[in-house]
Amino acid sequence: MSRAVVRAAVFDAVSVVVFVAVGRRSHDEGGNVVVETAKVAAPFLIALAVAWVVLRAWRRPVALVTGVGIWVITVALGMLLRRTVFDRGTAASFVVVASIATGVLLLGWRAVNARVGGAPRGRARRSAPGRA
């Protein structure tokens, strides 16, 4: 797996955790910060992983079009999991804020990357046959 793929996956996961951490802080929620953040982030991180697999995001991990697909699946499936599996609320205002915030974060780093050209934009480099 190339560095670009790993970097993109980490940036996506960090984007979700930042969204959750900022949201928790803005609501002045208590409890153990790490544990509670993990609980709130879990449905979205699961959805993010599913999005990566469904879209085969490792093929073009930093492409904006990949980011759009990841964003849509992460929010939609994350909300579904949050409601049905994690028994948490999905008020319309939360869905709107979550959609905007995750969109800015998941697409934002890709847009900066495309503008700055920090990593390959197209396909992730493939390793030589026989290499992992």
DSSP file (Angstrom, degrees, kcal/mol; ACC not computed):
  #  RESIDUE AA STRUCTURE BP1 BP2  ACC     N-H-->O    O-->H-N    N-H-->O    O-->H-N    TCO  KAPPA ALPHA  PHI   PSI    X-CA   Y-CA   Z-CA
    1    1 A M              0   0    0      0, 0.0   125,-0.1     0, 0.0   131,-0.1   0.000 360.0 360.0 360.0 133.5    0.0    0.0    0.0
    2    2 A S     >  -     0   0    0    123,-0.2     4,-2.0    56,-0.1     5,-0.2  -0.271 360.0-115.7 -76.9 161.6    1.4    3.4   -1.0
    3    3 A R  H  > S+     0   0    0      1,-0.2     4,-3.2     2,-0.2     5,-0.2   0.861 115.4  59.5 -62.1 -36.5    2.1    6.3    1.3
    4    4 A A  H  > S+     0   0    0      2,-0.2     4,-2.3     1,-0.2    -1,-0.2   0.890 106.5  47.0 -61.1 -39.2   -0.5    8.3   -0.5
    5    5 A V  H  > S+     0   0    0      2,-0.2     4,-2.5     1,-0.2    -2,-0.2   0.942 114.5  45.5 -67.5 -48.0   -3.2    5.8    0.3
    6    6 A V  H  X S+     0   0    0     -4,-2.0     4,-2.5     1,-0.2     5,-0.2   0.930 113.9  49.8 -60.8 -45.9   -2.2    5.6    4.0
    7    7 A R  H  X S+     0   0    0     -4,-3.2     4,-2.9     1,-0.2    -1,-0.2   0.918 111.4  48.5 -60.1 -45.0   -2.0    9.3    4.2
    8    8 A A  H  X S+     0   0    0     -4,-2.3     4,-2.4    -5,-0.2    -1,-0.2   0.914 111.6  49.1 -63.6 -43.2   -5.4    9.8    2.7
    9    9 A A  H  X S+     0   0    0     -4,-2.5     4,-2.4     2,-0.2    -1,-0.2   0.908 113.5  47.0 -62.9 -41.7   -7.0    7.2    5.0
   10   10 A V  H  X S+     0   0    0     -4,-2.5     4,-3.0     2,-0.2     5,-0.3   0.931 111.3  50.8 -65.6 -45.7   -5.4    8.8    8.0
   11   11 A F  H  X S+     0   0    0     -4,-2.9     4,-2.2     1,-0.2    -2,-0.2   0.899 111.5  49.0 -59.5 -40.4   -6.5   12.3    6.9
   12   12 A D  H  X S+     0   0    0     -4,-2.4     4,-1.9     2,-0.2    -1,-0.2   0.938 112.9  46.0 -64.6 -46.6  -10.1   11.0    6.4
   13   13 A A  H  X S+     0   0    0     -4,-2.4     4,-2.3     1,-0.2    -2,-0.2   0.916 113.2  49.7 -63.2 -42.7  -10.2    9.4    9.8
   14   14 A V  H  X S+     0   0    0     -4,-3.0     4,-2.9     1,-0.2     5,-0.2   0.887 106.9  56.8 -62.9 -38.2   -8.7   12.5   11.5
   15   15 A S  H  X S+     0   0    0     -4,-2.2     4,-2.2    -5,-0.3    -1,-0.2   0.919 108.7  45.9 -58.6 -44.4  -11.3   14.6    9.7
   16   16 A V  H  X S+     0   0    0     -4,-1.9     4,-2.2     2,-0.2    -2,-0.2   0.923 113.9  48.0 -65.2 -44.8  -14.1   12.5   11.2
   17   17 A V  H  X S+     0   0    0     -4,-2.3     4,-3.0     2,-0.2     5,-0.2   0.891 110.7  51.4 -65.6 -39.2  -12.6   12.7   14.7
   18   18 A V  H  X S+     0   0    0     -4,-2.9     4,-2.7     2,-0.2     5,-0.3   0.928 108.5  52.1 -62.7 -44.6  -12.0   16.4   14.4
   19   19 A F  H  X S+     0   0    0     -4,-2.2     4,-2.0    -5,-0.2    -2,-0.2   0.936 114.3  43.0 -54.9 -48.2  -15.7   16.9   13.5
   20   20 A V  H  X S+     0   0    0     -4,-2.2     4,-2.8     2,-0.2     5,-0.2   0.924 113.9  50.1 -66.3 -46.0  -16.8   14.9   16.5
   21   21 A A  H  X S+     0   0    0     -4,-3.0     4,-2.3     1,-0.2    -2,-0.2   0.912 112.5  46.5 -62.1 -43.7  -14.3   16.5   18.9
   22   22 A V  H  X S+     0   0    0     -4,-2.7     4,-2.5    -5,-0.2    -1,-0.2   0.914 113.3  50.1 -65.4 -42.0  -15.3   20.1   17.9
   23   23 A G  H  X S+     0   0    0     -4,-2.0     4,-1.2    -5,-0.3    -2,-0.2   0.918 111.3  47.7 -62.1 -44.3  -19.0   19.2   18.1
   24   24 A R  H  <>S+     0   0    0     -4,-2.8     5,-2.1     1,-0.2     3,-0.3   0.912 113.0  49.0 -63.2 -42.0  -18.6   17.7   21.6
   25   25 A R  H ><5S+     0   0    0     -4,-2.3     3,-1.4     1,-0.2    -2,-0.2   0.901 107.2  54.4 -65.8 -40.2  -16.6   20.7   22.7
   26   26 A S  H 3<5S+     0   0    0     -4,-2.5    -1,-0.2     1,-0.3    -2,-0.2   0.777 111.5  45.6 -66.5 -24.3  -19.2   23.2   21.4
   27   27 A H  T 3<5S-     0   0    0     -4,-1.2    -1,-0.3    -3,-0.3    -2,-0.2   0.370 108.7-128.0 -96.5   3.3  -21.9   21.4   23.4
   28   28 A D  T < 5 -     0   0    0     -3,-1.4     2,-0.2    -4,-0.2    -3,-0.2   0.891  40.5-178.2  52.8  46.0  -19.6   21.3   26.5
   29   29 A E      < -     0   0    0     -5,-2.1    -1,-0.2    -6,-0.1    -2,-0.0  -0.532   9.9-150.5 -78.8 142.1  -20.1   17.6   26.9
   30   30 A G        +     0   0    0     -2,-0.2    -1,-0.1     6,-0.0     6,-0.0   0.055  45.7  79.8 -93.9-157.1  -18.5   15.9   29.9
   31   31 A G  S    S-     0   0    0      5,-0.0     2,-0.5     4,-0.0     3,-0.0  -0.169  96.6 -26.0  83.9 178.9  -17.1   12.5   30.5
   32   32 A N     >  -     0   0    0      1,-0.2     4,-3.0     2,-0.1     5,-0.4  -0.538  60.7-145.1 -67.1 119.0  -13.9   11.0   29.5
   33   33 A V  H  > S+     0   0    0     -2,-0.5     4,-2.1     1,-0.2     5,-0.2   0.892  94.8  44.3 -56.9 -46.0  -12.9   12.9   26.4
   34   34 A V  H  > S+     0   0    0      2,-0.2     4,-2.3     1,-0.2    -1,-0.2   0.943 117.3  43.6 -67.2 -48.4  -11.3   10.0   24.6
   35   35 A V  H  > S+     0   0    0      2,-0.2     4,-2.2     1,-0.2    -2,-0.2   0.936 117.2  44.9 -64.4 -47.7  -14.0    7.4   25.4
   36   36 A E  H  X S+     0   0    0     -4,-3.0     4,-2.1     1,-0.2     5,-0.2   0.879 112.8  50.8 -67.5 -37.8  -16.9    9.7   24.6
   37   37 A T  H  X S+     0   0    0     -4,-2.1     4,-2.6    -5,-0.4    -1,-0.2   0.916 110.3  50.6 -64.1 -41.9  -15.3   11.0   21.4
   38   38 A A  H  X S+     0   0    0     -4,-2.3     4,-1.8    -5,-0.2    -2,-0.2   0.896 109.2  51.5 -62.3 -40.4  -14.7    7.4   20.3
   39   39 A K  H  < S+     0   0    0     -4,-2.2    -1,-0.2     1,-0.2    -2,-0.2   0.920 114.6  41.7 -62.9 -44.0  -18.4    6.5   21.0
   40   40 A V  H  < S+     0   0    0     -4,-2.1     4,-0.4     1,-0.2    -2,-0.2   0.876 117.7  47.1 -72.1 -36.6  -19.7    9.4   19.0
   41   41 A A  H >X S+     0   0    0     -4,-2.6     4,-2.6    -5,-0.2     3,-0.6   0.755  90.4  86.6 -75.9 -24.4  -17.2    8.9   16.2
   42   42 A A  H 3X S+     0   0    0     -4,-1.8     4,-2.6     1,-0.3     5,-0.2   0.860  87.5  46.4 -50.1 -51.6  -17.7    5.1   15.9
   43   43 A P  H 3> S+     0   0    0      0, 0.0     4,-2.0     0, 0.0    -1,-0.3   0.875 116.6  46.0 -62.9 -32.8  -20.7    5.1   13.5
   44   44 A F  H <> S+     0   0    0     -3,-0.6     4,-2.3    -4,-0.4    -2,-0.2   0.852 112.0  49.8 -77.3 -34.3  -19.0    7.6   11.2
   45   45 A L  H  X S+     0   0    0     -4,-2.6     4,-2.2     2,-0.2    -1,-0.2   0.885 111.7  49.2 -69.6 -38.0  -15.6    5.8   11.3
   46   46 A I  H  X S+     0   0    0     -4,-2.6     4,-2.3    -5,-0.3    -2,-0.2   0.941 112.6  47.8 -63.0 -46.4  -17.3    2.5   10.4
   47   47 A A  H  X S+     0   0    0     -4,-2.0     4,-2.7    -5,-0.2    -2,-0.2   0.879 109.3  54.2 -61.9 -38.3  -19.2    4.3    7.6
   48   48 A L  H  X S+     0   0    0     -4,-2.3     4,-2.3     2,-0.2    -1,-0.2   0.923 108.4  48.6 -61.1 -45.2  -15.9    5.8    6.4
   49   49 A A  H  X S+     0   0    0     -4,-2.2     4,-1.8     1,-0.2    -2,-0.2   0.909 111.7  49.6 -62.5 -41.9  -14.3    2.3    6.3
   50   50 A V  H  X S+     0   0    0     -4,-2.3     4,-3.2     1,-0.2     5,-0.3   0.921 109.0  53.0 -61.8 -43.5  -17.2    1.0    4.3
   51   51 A A  H  X S+     0   0    0     -4,-2.7     4,-2.6     1,-0.2     6,-0.2   0.914 106.7  52.3 -58.6 -43.9  -17.0    4.0    1.9
   52   52 A W  H  X>S+     0   0    0     -4,-2.3     5,-2.1     1,-0.2     4,-0.6   0.902 114.9  42.0 -59.3 -41.2  -13.3    3.2    1.3
   53   53 A V  H ><5S+     0   0    0     -4,-1.8     3,-0.6     3,-0.2    -2,-0.2   0.948 115.2  48.0 -72.3 -48.9  -14.1   -0.4    0.4
   54   54 A V  H 3<5S+     0   0    0     -4,-3.2    -2,-0.2     1,-0.2    -3,-0.2   0.904 121.3  36.6 -58.6 -43.4  -17.3    0.3   -1.6
   55   55 A L  H 3<5S-     0   0    0     -4,-2.6    -1,-0.2    -5,-0.3    -2,-0.2   0.539 101.3-131.0 -86.4  -7.2  -15.6    3.0   -3.7
   56   56 A R  T X<5 +     0   0    0     -4,-0.6     3,-2.3    -3,-0.6     4,-0.4   0.954  36.5 180.0  50.5  51.4  -12.2    1.2   -3.8
   57   57 A A  G > < +     0   0    0     -5,-2.1     3,-0.7     1,-0.3     6,-0.2   0.683  64.5  77.2 -60.5 -21.0  -10.8    4.6   -2.7
   58   58 A W  G 3  S+     0   0    0     -6,-0.4    66,-0.5     1,-0.2    -1,-0.3   0.714  85.3  65.5 -64.4 -17.7   -7.3    3.3   -2.6
   59   59 A R  G <  S+     0   0    0     -3,-2.3    65,-1.4     1,-0.2    -1,-0.2   0.894 127.4   4.2 -71.2 -39.4   -7.3    3.6   -6.4
   60   60 A R  S X  S+     0   0    0     -3,-0.7     3,-1.1    -4,-0.4    -1,-0.2  -0.511  79.0 165.8-141.4  67.2   -7.6    7.4   -6.4
   61   61 A P  T 3  S+     0   0    0      0, 0.0    -3,-0.1     0, 0.0    62,-0.1   0.748  75.2  39.3 -64.8 -27.8   -7.4    8.3   -2.7
   62   62 A V  T 3  S+     0   0    0     60,-0.5    52,-0.1    58,-0.2     2,-0.1   0.435  85.1 118.0-103.8   1.0   -6.8   12.0   -3.0
   63   63 A A    <>  -     0   0    0     -3,-1.1     4,-2.1    59,-0.2     3,-0.2  -0.430  66.6-132.5 -68.9 139.8   -9.1   12.7   -6.0
   64   64 A L  H  > S+     0   0    0      1,-0.2     4,-2.3     2,-0.2     5,-0.2   0.880 107.5  56.5 -59.3 -39.1  -12.0   15.1   -5.3
   65   65 A V  H  > S+     0   0    0      1,-0.2     4,-1.7     2,-0.2    -1,-0.2   0.878 107.1  49.2 -63.2 -36.6  -14.5   12.8   -6.9
   66   66 A T  H  > S+     0   0    0     -3,-0.2     4,-2.6    -6,-0.2    -1,-0.2   0.916 109.5  52.9 -64.5 -43.4  -13.4   10.0   -4.5
   67   67 A G  H  X S+     0   0    0     -4,-2.1     4,-2.8     1,-0.2    -2,-0.2   0.870 105.3  53.9 -60.3 -38.9  -13.8   12.5   -1.6
   68   68 A V  H  X S+     0   0    0     -4,-2.3     4,-2.5     2,-0.2    -1,-0.2   0.935 110.9  45.8 -62.8 -45.8  -17.3   13.3   -2.7
   69   69 A G  H  X S+     0   0    0     -4,-1.7     4,-2.4     2,-0.2     5,-0.3   0.918 113.6  49.1 -62.2 -43.7  -18.3    9.6   -2.6
   70   70 A I  H  X S+     0   0    0     -4,-2.6     4,-2.7     1,-0.2     5,-0.2   0.920 111.9  49.9 -61.1 -44.2  -16.6    9.1    0.7
   71   71 A W  H  X S+     0   0    0     -4,-2.8     4,-2.4     2,-0.2     5,-0.3   0.943 111.9  46.1 -60.3 -50.5  -18.3   12.1    2.2
   72   72 A V  H  X S+     0   0    0     -4,-2.5     4,-2.6     1,-0.2     5,-0.3   0.931 117.1  43.0 -62.1 -47.5  -21.8   11.1    1.0
   73   73 A I  H  X>S+     0   0    0     -4,-2.4     4,-2.5    -5,-0.2     5,-0.6   0.912 112.8  53.2 -66.4 -42.0  -21.5    7.5    2.2
   74   74 A T  H  X5S+     0   0    0     -4,-2.7     4,-1.6    -5,-0.3    -2,-0.2   0.925 115.3  39.7 -60.6 -45.4  -19.8    8.5    5.5
   75   75 A V  H  X5S+     0   0    0     -4,-2.4     4,-2.5    -5,-0.2     5,-0.2   0.961 120.3  43.3 -69.6 -50.6  -22.6   10.9    6.4
   76   76 A A  H  X5S+     0   0    0     -4,-2.6     4,-2.0    -5,-0.3    -2,-0.2   0.953 122.7  36.1 -63.3 -52.2  -25.6    8.8    5.1
   77   77 A L  H  X5S+     0   0    0     -4,-2.5     4,-3.0    -5,-0.3     5,-0.3   0.880 115.4  56.6 -70.2 -36.9  -24.4    5.4    6.5
   78   78 A G  H  X<S+     0   0    0     -4,-1.6     4,-2.6    -5,-0.6    -2,-0.2   0.912 109.2  46.0 -59.3 -43.1  -23.0    7.1    9.6
   79   79 A M  H  X S+     0   0    0     -4,-2.5     4,-2.3     2,-0.2    -1,-0.2   0.908 112.4  50.8 -66.2 -42.0  -26.4    8.6   10.4
   80   80 A L  H  X S+     0   0    0     -4,-2.0     4,-2.8    -5,-0.2     5,-0.4   0.936 114.4  43.3 -61.1 -46.9  -28.1    5.3    9.7
   81   81 A L  H  X>S+     0   0    0     -4,-3.0     5,-2.4     1,-0.2     4,-1.9   0.912 111.7  54.4 -64.4 -42.5  -25.7    3.4   12.1
   82   82 A R  H  <5S+     0   0    0     -4,-2.6     6,-3.0    -5,-0.3    -1,-0.2   0.907 116.4  38.5 -57.4 -42.6  -25.9    6.2   14.7
   83   83 A R  H  <5S+     0   0    0     -4,-2.3    -2,-0.2     4,-0.2    -1,-0.2   0.925 128.0  28.4 -75.6 -47.2  -29.7    5.9   14.7
   84   84 A T  H  <5S+     0   0    0     -4,-2.8    -3,-0.2    -5,-0.2    -2,-0.2   0.871 132.3  24.4 -90.0 -39.5  -30.2    2.1   14.4
   85   85 A V  T  <5S+     0   0    0     -4,-1.9    -3,-0.2    -5,-0.4    -4,-0.1   0.861 130.6  35.6 -95.5 -41.8  -27.2    0.5   15.9
   86   86 A F  S   <S-     0   0    0     -5,-2.4    -3,-0.2     2,-0.1    -4,-0.2   0.477  94.7-135.5 -95.4  -3.3  -25.9    3.1   18.4
   87   87 A D        +     0   0    0     -6,-0.4     2,-0.3     1,-0.2    -4,-0.2   0.882  55.0 139.8  51.0  47.5  -29.3    4.4   19.4
   88   88 A R        -     0   0    0     -6,-3.0    -1,-0.2    -9,-0.1    -2,-0.1  -0.781  55.2 -88.0-116.9 163.0  -28.3    8.1   19.2
   89   89 A G        -     0   0    0     -2,-0.3    -1,-0.1     1,-0.1    -6,-0.0  -0.286  25.1-171.5 -73.1 152.8  -30.2   11.0   17.8
   90   90 A T        +     0   0    0     -7,-0.1    -1,-0.1    -8,-0.0     5,-0.1  -0.361  18.9 176.8-136.6  53.9  -30.2   12.2   14.2
   91   91 A A     >  -     0   0    0      1,-0.1     4,-2.3     3,-0.1     3,-0.5  -0.238  42.4-113.3 -57.9 149.0  -32.1   15.5   14.5
   92   92 A A  H  > S+     0   0    0      1,-0.3     4,-2.4     2,-0.2     5,-0.2   0.876 117.6  54.1 -54.3 -41.2  -32.3   17.4   11.2
   93   93 A S  H  > S+     0   0    0      1,-0.2     4,-2.5     2,-0.2    -1,-0.3   0.886 108.4  49.5 -63.4 -37.2  -30.1   20.2   12.5
   94   94 A F  H  > S+     0   0    0     -3,-0.5     4,-3.1     2,-0.2     5,-0.3   0.910 109.5  51.5 -66.9 -41.6  -27.4   17.6   13.4
   95   95 A V  H  X S+     0   0    0     -4,-2.3     4,-2.3     2,-0.2    -2,-0.2   0.917 112.4  46.7 -61.1 -43.0  -27.6   16.0    9.9
   96   96 A V  H  X S+     0   0    0     -4,-2.4     4,-2.4     2,-0.2     5,-0.2   0.949 115.6  44.0 -64.5 -49.7  -27.1   19.4    8.3
   97   97 A V  H  X S+     0   0    0     -4,-2.5     4,-3.0     1,-0.2     5,-0.3   0.917 115.0  49.1 -63.0 -43.7  -24.2   20.4   10.5
   98   98 A A  H  X S+     0   0    0     -4,-3.1     4,-2.5    -5,-0.2     5,-0.3   0.900 111.1  50.4 -63.0 -40.6  -22.6   17.0   10.2
   99   99 A S  H  X S+     0   0    0     -4,-2.3     4,-1.8    -5,-0.3    -2,-0.2   0.930 115.0  42.5 -63.6 -45.5  -23.0   17.1    6.4
  100  100 A I  H  X S+     0   0    0     -4,-2.4     4,-2.7     2,-0.2    -2,-0.2   0.952 117.0  46.3 -66.1 -49.4  -21.4   20.6    6.1
  101  101 A A  H  X S+     0   0    0     -4,-3.0     4,-2.3     1,-0.2    -2,-0.2   0.930 115.8  43.7 -63.2 -47.2  -18.6   19.9    8.6
  102  102 A T  H  X S+     0   0    0     -4,-2.5     4,-3.3    -5,-0.3     5,-0.4   0.867 112.7  54.2 -68.5 -33.3  -17.6   16.6    7.2
  103  103 A G  H  X>S+     0   0    0     -4,-1.8     4,-2.1    -5,-0.3     5,-0.5   0.940 109.5  46.9 -62.0 -46.7  -17.8   17.9    3.7
  104  104 A V  H  X5S+     0   0    0     -4,-2.7     4,-1.5     3,-0.2    -2,-0.2   0.920 119.7  40.4 -60.1 -43.7  -15.5   20.8    4.5
  105  105 A L  H  X5S+     0   0    0     -4,-2.3     4,-1.5    -5,-0.2     5,-0.2   0.951 119.1  41.6 -73.9 -50.2  -13.0   18.4    6.2
  106  106 A L  H  <5S+     0   0    0     -4,-3.3     4,-0.4     1,-0.2    -3,-0.2   0.853 128.1  31.8 -69.5 -34.3  -13.1   15.4    3.8
  107  107 A L  H  X5S+     0   0    0     -4,-2.1     4,-2.5    -5,-0.4    -1,-0.2   0.769 111.1  66.8 -90.6 -28.5  -13.1   17.6    0.7
  108  108 A G  H  X<S+     0   0    0     -4,-1.5     4,-2.5    -5,-0.5     5,-0.2   0.919 100.4  46.0 -61.3 -47.4  -11.1   20.4    2.1
  109  109 A W  H  X S+     0   0    0     -4,-1.5     4,-2.3     1,-0.2    -1,-0.2   0.863 113.8  50.9 -67.2 -31.8   -7.8   18.6    2.5
  110  110 A R  H  > S+     0   0    0     -4,-0.4     4,-2.6    -5,-0.2    -1,-0.2   0.894 109.7  49.8 -69.4 -38.8   -8.2   17.1   -1.0
  111  111 A A  H  X S+     0   0    0     -4,-2.5     4,-2.1     2,-0.2    -2,-0.2   0.915 111.8  47.9 -65.3 -42.3   -8.8   20.5   -2.5
  112  112 A V  H  X S+     0   0    0     -4,-2.5     4,-3.2     2,-0.2     5,-0.4   0.929 111.9  50.7 -62.2 -44.2   -5.7   21.9   -0.7
  113  113 A N  H  X>S+     0   0    0     -4,-2.3     4,-3.2     1,-0.2     5,-0.6   0.910 110.2  48.9 -59.6 -43.5   -3.8   18.9   -2.0
  114  114 A A  H  <5S+     0   0    0     -4,-2.6    -1,-0.2     2,-0.2    -2,-0.2   0.879 115.6  44.7 -64.4 -37.2   -5.0   19.4   -5.5
  115  115 A R  H  <5S+     0   0    0     -4,-2.1    -2,-0.2    -5,-0.2    -1,-0.2   0.917 123.4  33.7 -72.9 -44.7   -4.1   23.1   -5.3
  116  116 A V  H  <5S-     0   0    0     -4,-3.2    -2,-0.2    -5,-0.2    -3,-0.2   0.802  95.9-138.3 -83.1 -31.1   -0.7   22.6   -3.7
  117  117 A G  T  <5 +     0   0    0     -4,-3.2    -3,-0.2    -5,-0.4    -4,-0.1   0.848  46.3 152.7  75.7  34.8    0.1   19.3   -5.4
  118  118 A G      < +     0   0    0     -5,-0.6    -4,-0.1    -6,-0.2    -5,-0.1   0.771  64.5  19.0 -69.7 -27.5    1.6   17.7   -2.3
  119  119 A A  S    S-     0   0    0     -6,-0.3    -2,-0.0   -57,-0.1    -1,-0.0  -0.911 103.7 -70.4-138.3 163.5    0.8   14.2   -3.3
  120  120 A P        -     0   0    0      0, 0.0   -58,-0.2     0, 0.0    -2,-0.1  -0.305  40.3-155.3 -56.5 136.3    0.0   12.4   -6.5
  121  121 A R  S    S+     0   0    0     -4,-0.1   -59,-0.2   -60,-0.1     3,-0.1   0.830  71.8  43.2 -85.7 -34.3   -3.5   13.4   -7.7
  122  122 A G  S    S-     0   0    0      1,-0.3   -60,-0.5   -60,-0.1   -59,-0.2   0.552 112.5  -8.9 -85.2-128.6   -4.5   10.4   -9.8
  123  123 A R  S    S-     0   0    0    -63,-0.2    -1,-0.3     1,-0.1   -63,-0.2  -0.370  75.5-105.8 -70.3 148.2   -4.0    6.8   -9.0
  124  124 A A        -     0   0    0    -65,-1.4    -1,-0.1   -66,-0.5     2,-0.1  -0.495  46.7 -96.6 -68.8 143.9   -2.0    5.8   -6.0
  125  125 A R        -     0   0    0     -2,-0.2     2,-0.3     1,-0.1  -123,-0.2  -0.405  39.5-136.6 -62.6 135.8    1.4    4.4   -7.1
  126  126 A R        -     0   0    0     -2,-0.1     2,-0.1  -125,-0.1    -1,-0.1  -0.734  15.4-122.0 -93.4 144.0    1.3    0.7   -7.2
  127  127 A S        -     0   0    0     -2,-0.3     3,-0.1     4,-0.2     4,-0.1  -0.432  40.3 -84.6 -79.7 161.5    4.2   -1.3   -5.8
  128  128 A A    >   -     0   0    0      1,-0.2     3,-2.2    -2,-0.1    -1,-0.1  -0.236  62.7 -77.7 -61.3 152.1    6.1   -3.7   -8.0
  129  129 A P  T 3  S+     0   0    0      0, 0.0    -1,-0.2     0, 0.0     3,-0.1  -0.221 121.2  25.1 -53.1 137.8    4.6   -7.2   -8.4
  130  130 A G  T 3  S+     0   0    0      1,-0.3     2,-0.3    -3,-0.1    -2,-0.1   0.355 100.7 106.5  88.7  -7.1    5.3   -9.3   -5.3
  131  131 A R    <         0   0    0     -3,-2.2    -1,-0.3     1,-0.1    -4,-0.2  -0.813 360.0 360.0-105.4 148.5    5.6   -6.3   -3.0
  132  132 A A              0   0    0     -2,-0.3    -1,-0.1    -3,-0.1    -5,-0.0   0.433 360.0 360.0 -90.7 360.0    3.1   -5.3   -0.5
